[in-house]
Each structure stands twice: as C-alpha cells, then as structure tokens.
Amino acid sequence: MTDQAVATEPGQRLQGKLGPIGVVFMVVAAAAPLTVIGGNMPLGMGLGNGAGAPVGFLIAALVLLVFSVGFVAMTPYVPEAGAFFSYVTLGIGQRMGNGIAAVALIAYTAIQVGIYGYIGWAIDDTVRFYGGPQIPWPVYSFAILAIVAFLGYRHIDLSAKVLGIALVLEIGIVVLLDLVIVANPGPAGLTVASFTPGVFTDGVLGIAVLFALTGFIGFEATAVFRDEARDPERTIPRATYAAVLIIGGFYALTCWAFVVAIGPDQVAEVAQRTLDGEANMLLDTTNDNLGRIGRDIVNVLLLTSLFACVLSFHNVIARYQFALSRKGLLPARLAEVHPRHGSPARSSVVQTITAAVIVGILAVLGVDPLVGVFGSMAGVATVGMVLLMLTTSVAVLVYFARHREHASGRVWQTRIAPALACAGLLGSLWLVLTNFTLVTGGSTTLSAILAAIPFAGLLLGAALSRSTPARNT
C-alpha cells in the first residue's frame, strides 16, 4: 500500500459515523440477497419442502429474531466491538470467549473463501455465456480479492457506500421482479398455498430451514461495527432488529413470489432441475417476467451481490482480528489504526493474505469452485454460525443471572427469550448436522471432518487460553 504508515498507537480507536442504515447495509450485503435467491432457495425447494420453502425462511427469521432479543439486551454492557467473543467472554469467561473467537474466525474465513470460489466461477460462466474466452476461475477470484483488499484497507465509510449502491440495485431489481410476478401470476394464480400446513409440512421442512439459516450468516456483525457507529447504544440494537426483519422478510416474500411464478405443483421440479444443472430458476424466471434485458441485469447484479458479500465479510474479519489483538490474543500490530483512514489497516492486509493463501491452495489442488469450495466452506460456516449464536445465548443467560441489577423488570429480554433462543438454536444445530452432506455436497466422511472443524476450533481456542491482560483501549 502506498498510503502513509499505519499508526503505531494500539490504543487508538477505529473511526466512523455509521448510522443504523449504514450498518444495515454492511450486514444485509453480507447476506447477499441475490446469491441466496439463486443458490439457497433452489436447494431449499428441491431438496426440502418444495412450495413450502418460504416458511423455512420465516422460521429461521423467527429463531434469529428471538436470539436478537437477548443479544441486544446485553449490548449496552459490552464495552467493546467484537460481537460474539466479547459477549461470551463477559458472560461465561475468557477461556470460552477465546474458543468462540477461534470459531468466529473459522466461520467467517470459510464463508469468505467460499464466496471467492463462487464469484470466480460465476464471472467465468458469465463471460463464456456472452461468447468470451474460458479463463480459470482463480484468475477472477484473485482480481476480486485485490479490489476487496483496496477497499478494506481504507475508511469504513467507503466500503459502506460501495455496498450501499450494490445493495440498492440488487434489492431494487428483485422487488421489481416480485411485483411483476404478483401482477402477472403463473398457472395457479396468486396462490398462498406455501403457507398452508399441508404444503409446508410436505417433504423435509428441516432442510428448508437449514438452507434459510445459511442465508443469514453475518447478520450479527452489527456489533462488530460498534466503534464506527455514530451512536452505538441506539444504532446497534436498531440495526440488528432491522437486519433480521429485512433479510427474513425479503427472502420469504421473494421465495413465495417464485412459487407464484412457477406454480406450487411445478416449483420443486424446476428447483431440482436447477440443482442438476439443467435449468437456472433465478435467471429463467427473470427472463420469463422481465425479458432478456432483465435477465442480463440480474446476471450482472448477481456478480455485484457476490462482491458485496465478500467485501462485507472481509471488513468483519479484519475487525474481529483487530478486537482480538486489543485483547492480547493476536499480535499487537493488528491493533494498529491507520492515521488517515481510521481503519484496522494492518489487520485488513493480514486478512487479504490469509484469504489469498487459502484460495491459492484450493486452486492448485484443482478443487471445484462450486461444490468443493463454495459448498464445503458454506457448510463449515453454517455450523460455526449456529455454534456461535448458541454459546452467545448461554452467555446472555449467565450474565444476567449474575447481574440481577441489570435484569430487573426485564424477564422476557434477559431470561425467557435467551432460553427460547437456546432451544431453537439447538434444534437448528441438529438440523444442520443431520443434513450436512446436503450442504457440502461431499461424502459422509468428508462432511463429518468439515463439520468438526468449528468444534475443534472451539476446543483448541479454549485449551490455549491464557490470562493475557488486554492492551490499552
């Protein structure tokens, strides 16, 4: 980088003036709406419960909304950015907090690497579709990685603006598509069959919930941007609830619209053909309703969706590393703040190198960018995400049990909701693990190894934990 040297005072804080809208942009961009609609939705329909898949998104949103109640209730008492590991450390203790920090780094790094594989494949597929040459996917992946490195090194407001533009365009075209479908419904008319028990319980509802959960990865990152928020005490809670409601509502509505467009009796078959590579539910349905121009626009915006997603995760991981360094758990230089950009610049560079090395290894090994890279890494990230939230909900319960003065008059926020979240997340973890081969697309042995990685990270992080005084904050 050619900018002036990074500040050497580790006590300097990150800078930013993000409001609720800016934080929501960062988080919803990480959820990659078009990516989920084009990938997770056909998986939930084809392998799960067909036309009842919209209910899967609603159930996932409900679980995460209940989780958010305790998460938000504890936020005012967590004085630092760092999301899950900060909450777990405060509630359960440093040893478990360090273990969760390891899980977080594994989960977010995995999904970021997976997206690099997906976007490399998607760009190559698009170029060849329009008559261009076939170029190995890693070439495109490394080009995107370089752009992400440039933006991630600089002030957070720049990333927020880039993500905001991409997200507005992405959501805009999908909302237009939804409206056109509702105005001109498919063969069954404007049906609400998706929400009737006889439909959403037909097939495997659990698989629909599983793939819906993967679409929410990164929503809790609202707390990671605490130091860069304009008013953390108000911004973070508002952004957290907004992110869950927007993501859940958007996914469920769009999933239902596709059922209306294709028809509840045919949608599972079309989804399965998409999984078999014989069709493309997203682009074919767009072509039927918005024409070739609409299809081309959605194709381009799918690429921007993937880019927005990987940029958002880069920013999240860089700030996790920054926070861990401030706690004395990673090298001190990662806690340095750039004097001009107010960003965790060194941490951003390290994150770029980490991603580049992993993508490079996978490329050299010749791993398939979709099934091998994206599918496997998404599976690891999903297990990690559920494990993170489950442990955080336990931490909320323990914290308020020990600090009853903070829980006075708030039984729902401090006891009931966190307990319900634990139950819901345990059920979600069971769904993920028992259907894990569907997420990874690999063998049972490979899937078991991949599923064990977040748990191994938790145990290793806790085992290596040592009492290290936090650095100056």
PLY file of the C-alpha trace (Angstrom):
ply
format ascii 1.0
element vertex 473
property float x
property float y
property float z
element edge 472
property int vertex1
property int vertex2
end_header
0.00 0.00 0.00
1.26 3.47 -0.75
-0.54 5.37 1.98
1.32 6.70 4.94
2.38 4.24 7.60
-0.19 2.79 9.92
-0.40 4.41 13.31
1.61 2.68 15.98
-0.53 3.61 18.95
-2.57 0.47 19.67
-4.86 2.44 21.94
-6.27 4.43 19.05
-9.87 3.57 18.24
-11.47 2.88 14.89
-13.29 5.83 13.42
-16.59 6.15 11.61
-20.01 7.75 11.68
-22.19 4.85 10.60
-25.87 5.18 11.46
-28.39 2.32 11.55
-28.85 2.45 7.76
-25.10 2.24 7.11
-24.67 -0.71 9.47
-27.70 -2.48 7.98
-26.21 -2.00 4.51
-23.00 -3.72 5.66
-24.89 -6.62 7.23
-27.57 -7.18 4.58
-24.84 -7.03 1.93
-23.08 -9.88 3.74
-26.32 -11.86 3.48
-26.01 -11.48 -0.33
-29.73 -11.50 -1.23
-29.35 -12.45 -4.90
-26.81 -15.13 -4.03
-29.24 -16.70 -1.58
-32.16 -16.45 -4.02
-30.11 -18.02 -6.79
-28.47 -20.69 -4.65
-30.08 -21.39 -1.27
-33.67 -21.04 -2.48
-33.48 -23.80 -5.14
-31.69 -26.02 -2.59
-34.44 -25.49 -0.01
-37.15 -26.15 -2.60
-35.52 -29.02 -4.48
-34.18 -30.95 -1.50
-36.62 -29.75 1.13
-40.32 -29.00 1.01
-40.87 -27.53 -2.45
-43.52 -24.81 -2.47
-43.39 -24.62 1.34
-39.83 -23.27 1.34
-40.92 -19.68 2.20
-41.96 -20.96 5.63
-38.38 -22.16 6.15
-37.17 -18.56 5.84
-39.86 -17.38 8.25
-38.89 -19.99 10.84
-35.19 -19.11 10.52
-36.01 -15.41 10.88
-38.12 -16.12 13.99
-35.29 -18.06 15.64
-32.79 -15.29 14.92
-35.23 -12.59 16.00
-35.69 -14.29 19.38
-31.91 -14.64 19.62
-31.54 -10.93 18.92
-33.65 -10.01 21.96
-31.06 -11.27 24.43
-28.19 -10.18 22.19
-29.48 -6.61 22.13
-30.34 -6.62 25.85
-26.71 -7.40 26.71
-25.19 -4.99 24.17
-25.08 -1.90 26.48
-22.94 -3.86 28.95
-20.39 -4.99 26.35
-18.00 -2.04 26.09
-16.08 -3.18 23.01
-16.57 -4.24 19.41
-16.03 -7.93 18.83
-19.53 -9.38 18.71
-19.80 -12.97 19.86
-16.46 -13.44 21.59
-16.94 -10.23 23.58
-20.38 -11.36 24.77
-19.20 -14.88 25.62
-16.11 -13.60 27.45
-18.23 -11.25 29.56
-20.91 -13.86 30.28
-19.03 -17.16 30.60
-15.37 -16.28 30.92
-12.17 -15.66 29.00
-11.40 -19.30 28.21
-14.72 -19.89 26.45
-14.56 -16.43 24.89
-11.23 -17.26 23.30
-12.66 -20.51 21.99
-15.57 -18.67 20.42
-13.18 -16.14 18.89
-11.48 -19.04 17.11
-14.86 -20.33 15.89
-15.78 -16.88 14.57
-12.55 -16.54 12.60
-13.02 -20.03 11.16
-16.65 -19.44 10.21
-16.18 -16.06 8.56
-12.96 -17.03 6.82
-14.67 -20.16 5.48
-17.65 -18.33 4.01
-15.40 -15.64 2.55
-13.21 -18.23 0.82
-16.35 -19.99 -0.39
-17.63 -16.78 -1.96
-14.29 -16.22 -3.69
-14.74 -19.62 -5.30
-18.36 -18.87 -6.24
-17.62 -15.45 -7.74
-14.68 -16.80 -9.74
-16.94 -19.45 -11.24
-19.81 -17.00 -11.80
-17.67 -14.46 -13.65
-16.21 -17.15 -15.87
-19.69 -18.56 -16.56
-20.98 -15.11 -17.47
-18.04 -14.32 -19.76
-18.48 -17.62 -21.61
-22.26 -17.13 -21.84
-21.67 -13.95 -23.81
-19.07 -15.55 -26.08
-15.90 -14.69 -24.20
-12.91 -16.95 -23.55
-12.77 -19.56 -20.81
-10.37 -18.41 -18.12
-9.59 -20.40 -14.94
-11.79 -19.28 -12.04
-8.84 -18.42 -9.72
-7.83 -15.59 -12.08
-11.15 -13.85 -11.49
-11.12 -14.69 -7.79
-7.71 -13.07 -7.27
-8.78 -10.00 -9.26
-11.77 -9.56 -6.94
-9.54 -10.22 -3.93
-7.30 -7.32 -4.98
-10.25 -4.91 -5.21
-11.53 -6.04 -1.82
-8.06 -5.50 -0.36
-8.03 -1.92 -1.69
-11.44 -1.05 -0.23
-10.96 -2.92 3.04
-7.72 -1.06 3.78
-9.48 2.29 3.68
-12.11 4.11 5.75
-15.20 2.07 6.57
-17.46 4.76 5.05
-16.03 3.97 1.60
-16.95 0.30 1.92
-20.39 1.26 3.23
-21.03 3.46 0.18
-19.90 0.75 -2.26
-22.02 -1.86 -0.50
-24.96 0.52 -0.30
-25.01 1.17 -4.05
-24.70 -2.53 -4.88
-27.37 -3.47 -2.37
-29.91 -0.87 -3.54
-29.57 -2.05 -7.14
-29.74 -5.69 -6.12
-32.84 -5.35 -3.96
-34.44 -2.98 -6.46
-34.39 -5.46 -9.34
-35.70 -8.29 -7.16
-38.54 -6.12 -5.80
-39.42 -5.21 -9.40
-39.42 -8.88 -10.32
-41.62 -9.71 -7.33
-44.11 -7.00 -8.28
-44.29 -8.15 -11.90
-44.89 -11.73 -10.78
-47.66 -10.69 -8.40
-49.27 -8.59 -11.14
-49.00 -11.44 -13.65
-49.03 -14.67 -11.62
-48.27 -18.09 -13.03
-50.55 -21.05 -13.79
-52.01 -21.34 -10.27
-52.72 -17.63 -9.90
-51.92 -15.58 -6.80
-51.78 -18.61 -4.51
-50.90 -18.65 -0.81
-50.55 -22.42 -0.74
-46.96 -22.05 0.53
-48.23 -21.06 3.96
-50.77 -23.86 4.42
-49.75 -26.76 6.73
-50.45 -29.38 4.10
-47.85 -27.79 1.81
-45.02 -26.62 4.06
-45.01 -29.91 6.01
-44.82 -31.93 2.79
-41.23 -33.06 2.19
-38.47 -32.09 4.62
-39.18 -28.72 6.24
-35.93 -29.03 8.21
-33.84 -28.82 5.04
-35.63 -25.63 4.02
-34.86 -24.17 7.46
-31.23 -25.29 7.15
-30.64 -23.51 3.85
-32.57 -20.50 5.12
-30.18 -20.24 8.09
-27.16 -20.14 5.79
-28.70 -17.06 4.18
-28.43 -15.14 7.46
-24.70 -15.66 8.03
-23.17 -12.40 9.20
-26.35 -10.65 10.42
-24.96 -10.30 13.98
-21.97 -8.37 12.64
-23.85 -5.20 13.60
-21.95 -5.35 16.91
-18.58 -5.62 15.13
-19.02 -2.05 13.86
-19.69 -0.68 17.34
-16.64 1.62 17.41
-17.53 3.03 13.99
-21.19 3.66 14.77
-22.47 7.20 15.32
-24.38 6.27 18.49
-23.66 2.61 19.42
-26.28 2.39 22.17
-29.07 3.18 19.71
-27.52 2.24 16.35
-26.57 -1.38 17.12
-29.96 -2.56 18.51
-31.89 -0.84 15.73
-29.58 -2.23 13.05
-29.75 -5.76 14.49
-33.55 -5.96 14.51
-33.78 -4.25 11.12
-31.27 -6.64 9.58
-33.16 -9.75 10.73
-36.57 -8.40 9.68
-35.36 -7.12 6.31
-33.41 -10.25 5.43
-36.12 -12.65 6.61
-39.00 -10.74 5.06
-37.19 -10.19 1.77
-36.24 -13.84 1.41
-39.66 -15.20 2.37
-41.51 -12.78 0.06
-39.26 -13.48 -2.91
-39.34 -17.23 -2.35
-43.15 -17.05 -2.33
-43.13 -14.94 -5.50
-41.16 -17.65 -7.30
-43.74 -20.22 -6.18
-46.44 -17.96 -7.64
-44.49 -17.53 -10.90
-43.77 -21.22 -11.45
-46.73 -22.79 -9.67
-46.73 -24.77 -6.39
-47.01 -28.10 -8.23
-44.05 -27.45 -10.53
-41.64 -25.43 -8.40
-39.91 -28.42 -6.73
-39.25 -30.00 -10.13
-37.82 -26.75 -11.54
-35.65 -26.35 -8.44
-34.33 -29.88 -8.83
-33.53 -29.26 -12.50
-31.60 -26.20 -11.37
-29.59 -28.34 -8.95
-28.93 -30.81 -11.76
-27.59 -28.03 -13.98
-30.45 -28.35 -16.47
-32.06 -25.00 -15.64
-31.48 -21.79 -13.72
-34.50 -20.92 -11.58
-33.41 -17.33 -10.92
-32.37 -16.33 -14.44
-35.06 -18.35 -16.26
-37.86 -16.91 -14.12
-36.43 -13.42 -14.57
-36.30 -13.94 -18.34
-39.96 -15.05 -18.36
-41.10 -11.98 -16.43
-38.62 -9.19 -17.27
-37.32 -10.35 -20.64
-33.74 -10.80 -21.83
-32.69 -7.34 -20.65
-33.99 -8.10 -17.16
-32.16 -11.42 -17.20
-28.91 -9.72 -18.16
-29.32 -7.13 -15.41
-29.94 -9.81 -12.78
-26.93 -11.75 -14.05
-24.70 -8.71 -13.56
-26.24 -7.89 -10.18
-25.64 -11.46 -9.05
-21.95 -10.74 -9.53
-22.19 -7.47 -7.60
-24.09 -9.36 -4.88
-21.21 -11.79 -4.52
-18.73 -8.92 -4.49
-20.68 -7.04 -1.83
-20.82 -10.21 0.23
-17.09 -10.88 0.13
-16.25 -7.24 0.87
-18.54 -7.20 3.87
-17.02 -10.39 5.29
-13.54 -9.01 4.73
-14.44 -5.98 6.85
-15.96 -8.17 9.56
-12.93 -10.49 9.80
-10.48 -7.58 9.86
-12.37 -6.12 12.82
-12.52 -9.44 14.62
-8.76 -9.70 14.35
-8.40 -6.08 15.48
-10.55 -6.72 18.55
-8.70 -9.93 19.39
-5.39 -8.10 19.19
-6.69 -5.41 21.53
-7.44 -8.24 23.96
-3.87 -9.51 23.67
-4.87 -12.68 21.83
-3.23 -11.81 18.50
-0.04 -9.86 17.63
-0.11 -6.24 18.79
0.44 -4.82 15.30
-3.02 -5.98 14.26
-4.45 -3.48 16.76
-2.92 -0.52 14.96
-5.19 2.03 13.31
-4.42 3.87 10.09
-3.92 7.59 10.88
-5.86 8.82 7.84
-8.47 6.15 7.21
-9.18 5.27 10.83
-9.35 1.63 9.72
-7.73 -1.58 11.01
-5.41 -1.43 8.02
-2.79 -3.95 9.13
-5.48 -6.42 10.14
-7.06 -5.90 6.72
-3.76 -6.71 4.99
-3.33 -9.88 7.06
-6.87 -10.94 6.20
-6.14 -10.40 2.50
-3.03 -12.57 2.73
-4.91 -15.30 4.61
-7.68 -15.45 2.01
-5.18 -15.38 -0.85
-3.20 -18.30 0.58
-6.28 -20.49 1.13
-7.77 -19.70 -2.28
-4.37 -20.34 -3.84
-4.06 -23.75 -2.20
-7.56 -24.78 -3.31
-6.81 -23.59 -6.84
-3.55 -25.54 -7.03
-5.35 -28.66 -5.78
-7.90 -28.24 -8.56
-10.92 -28.11 -6.25
-14.24 -27.43 -7.98
-15.20 -23.80 -7.25
-18.88 -24.54 -6.54
-19.22 -27.94 -4.85
-15.69 -28.14 -3.50
-15.02 -24.54 -2.50
-18.38 -22.84 -2.00
-20.40 -25.86 -0.84
-17.85 -27.13 1.66
-16.92 -23.71 3.04
-20.59 -22.73 3.40
-21.14 -25.89 5.40
-18.30 -25.09 7.80
-19.57 -21.53 8.19
-23.15 -22.65 8.90
-22.07 -24.98 11.71
-19.87 -22.23 13.10
-22.63 -19.63 12.96
-25.15 -21.74 14.86
-22.50 -22.71 17.43
-21.59 -19.04 17.91
-25.18 -17.95 18.50
-25.95 -20.88 20.79
-22.97 -20.11 23.01
-23.82 -16.41 22.99
-27.38 -17.12 24.15
-25.99 -19.18 27.03
-23.66 -16.28 27.85
-26.63 -13.88 27.96
-28.45 -16.13 30.42
-25.39 -16.49 32.64
-24.56 -12.77 32.56
-28.00 -11.59 33.66
-28.21 -14.36 36.28
-25.00 -12.97 37.79
-26.00 -9.32 37.37
-29.60 -9.25 38.52
-29.50 -5.47 38.87
-29.29 -5.26 35.05
-32.13 -7.73 34.59
-34.63 -6.08 36.90
-38.05 -5.81 35.27
-36.87 -7.41 32.02
-37.69 -11.09 32.39
-38.54 -11.51 28.70
-35.32 -9.93 27.42
-32.96 -11.49 29.95
-34.40 -14.95 30.65
-37.28 -16.14 28.51
-36.07 -15.01 25.07
-32.47 -16.25 25.56
-33.78 -19.61 26.82
-36.10 -19.93 23.81
-33.18 -18.97 21.56
-31.07 -21.77 23.06
-33.84 -24.28 22.34
-34.32 -23.03 18.79
-30.60 -22.97 18.05
-30.08 -26.47 19.45
-32.80 -27.65 17.09
-31.17 -25.74 14.23
-27.76 -27.26 15.00
-29.31 -30.73 14.92
-30.87 -29.96 11.53
-27.56 -28.73 10.14
-25.53 -31.69 11.37
-28.03 -34.39 10.37
-28.33 -32.95 6.86
-24.74 -31.80 6.50
-23.93 -33.78 3.37
-26.64 -31.80 1.55
-24.83 -28.56 2.42
-21.35 -29.67 1.42
-22.24 -31.95 -1.48
-19.44 -34.27 -0.31
-19.11 -37.74 1.18
-20.18 -38.60 4.72
-16.56 -38.82 5.86
-15.58 -35.50 4.32
-18.73 -33.85 5.68
-18.00 -35.17 9.19
-14.48 -33.76 9.06
-15.68 -30.38 7.84
-18.47 -30.23 10.44
-15.94 -30.96 13.18
-13.70 -28.01 12.28
-15.66 -25.32 14.22
-15.91 -27.60 17.27
-12.17 -28.29 17.07
-11.55 -24.55 16.86
-13.66 -24.00 19.99
-11.75 -26.64 21.96
-8.35 -25.50 20.71
-9.05 -21.83 21.41
-10.25 -22.64 24.92
-7.34 -25.01 25.60
-4.73 -22.48 24.52
-6.41 -19.72 26.51
-4.20 -17.91 28.96
-4.71 -14.88 31.13
-3.35 -12.09 29.00
-4.09 -8.51 30.03
-5.95 -6.52 27.42
-3.97 -3.84 25.67
-4.79 -0.18 26.09
-8.24 0.57 24.70
0 1
1 2
2 3
3 4
4 5
5 6
6 7
7 8
8 9
9 10
10 11
11 12
12 13
13 14
14 15
15 16
16 17
17 18
18 19
19 20
20 21
21 22
22 23
23 24
24 25
25 26
26 27
27 28
28 29
29 30
30 31
31 32
32 33
33 34
34 35
35 36
36 37
37 38
38 39
39 40
40 41
41 42
42 43
43 44
44 45
45 46
46 47
47 48
48 49
49 50
50 51
51 52
52 53
53 54
54 55
55 56
56 57
57 58
58 59
59 60
60 61
61 62
62 63
63 64
64 65
65 66
66 67
67 68
68 69
69 70
70 71
71 72
72 73
73 74
74 75
75 76
76 77
77 78
78 79
79 80
80 81
81 82
82 83
83 84
84 85
85 86
86 87
87 88
88 89
89 90
90 91
91 92
92 93
93 94
94 95
95 96
96 97
97 98
98 99
99 100
100 101
101 102
102 103
103 104
104 105
105 106
106 107
107 108
108 109
109 110
110 111
111 112
112 113
113 114
114 115
115 116
116 117
117 118
118 119
119 120
120 121
121 122
122 123
123 124
124 125
125 126
126 127
127 128
128 129
129 130
130 131
131 132
132 133
133 134
134 135
135 136
136 137
137 138
138 139
139 140
140 141
141 142
142 143
143 144
144 145
145 146
146 147
147 148
148 149
149 150
150 151
151 152
152 153
153 154
154 155
155 156
156 157
157 158
158 159
159 160
160 161
161 162
162 163
163 164
164 165
165 166
166 167
167 168
168 169
169 170
170 171
171 172
172 173
173 174
174 175
175 176
176 177
177 178
178 179
179 180
180 181
181 182
182 183
183 184
184 185
185 186
186 187
187 188
188 189
189 190
190 191
191 192
192 193
193 194
194 195
195 196
196 197
197 198
198 199
199 200
200 201
201 202
202 203
203 204
204 205
205 206
206 207
207 208
208 209
209 210
210 211
211 212
212 213
213 214
214 215
215 216
216 217
217 218
218 219
219 220
220 221
221 222
222 223
223 224
224 225
225 226
226 227
227 228
228 229
229 230
230 231
231 232
232 233
233 234
234 235
235 236
236 237
237 238
238 239
239 240
240 241
241 242
242 243
243 244
244 245
245 246
246 247
247 248
248 249
249 250
250 251
251 252
252 253
253 254
254 255
255 256
256 257
257 258
258 259
259 260
260 261
261 262
262 263
263 264
264 265
265 266
266 267
267 268
268 269
269 270
270 271
271 272
272 273
273 274
274 275
275 276
276 277
277 278
278 279
279 280
280 281
281 282
282 283
283 284
284 285
285 286
286 287
287 288
288 289
289 290
290 291
291 292
292 293
293 294
294 295
295 296
296 297
297 298
298 299
299 300
300 301
301 302
302 303
303 304
304 305
305 306
306 307
307 308
308 309
309 310
310 311
311 312
312 313
313 314
314 315
315 316
316 317
317 318
318 319
319 320
320 321
321 322
322 323
323 324
324 325
325 326
326 327
327 328
328 329
329 330
330 331
331 332
332 333
333 334
334 335
335 336
336 337
337 338
338 339
339 340
340 341
341 342
342 343
343 344
344 345
345 346
346 347
347 348
348 349
349 350
350 351
351 352
352 353
353 354
354 355
355 356
356 357
357 358
358 359
359 360
360 361
361 362
362 363
363 364
364 365
365 366
366 367
367 368
368 369
369 370
370 371
371 372
372 373
373 374
374 375
375 376
376 377
377 378
378 379
379 380
380 381
381 382
382 383
383 384
384 385
385 386
386 387
387 388
388 389
389 390
390 391
391 392
392 393
393 394
394 395
395 396
396 397
397 398
398 399
399 400
400 401
401 402
402 403
403 404
404 405
405 406
406 407
407 408
408 409
409 410
410 411
411 412
412 413
413 414
414 415
415 416
416 417
417 418
418 419
419 420
420 421
421 422
422 423
423 424
424 425
425 426
426 427
427 428
428 429
429 430
430 431
431 432
432 433
433 434
434 435
435 436
436 437
437 438
438 439
439 440
440 441
441 442
442 443
443 444
444 445
445 446
446 447
447 448
448 449
449 450
450 451
451 452
452 453
453 454
454 455
455 456
456 457
457 458
458 459
459 460
460 461
461 462
462 463
463 464
464 465
465 466
466 467
467 468
468 469
469 470
470 471
471 472
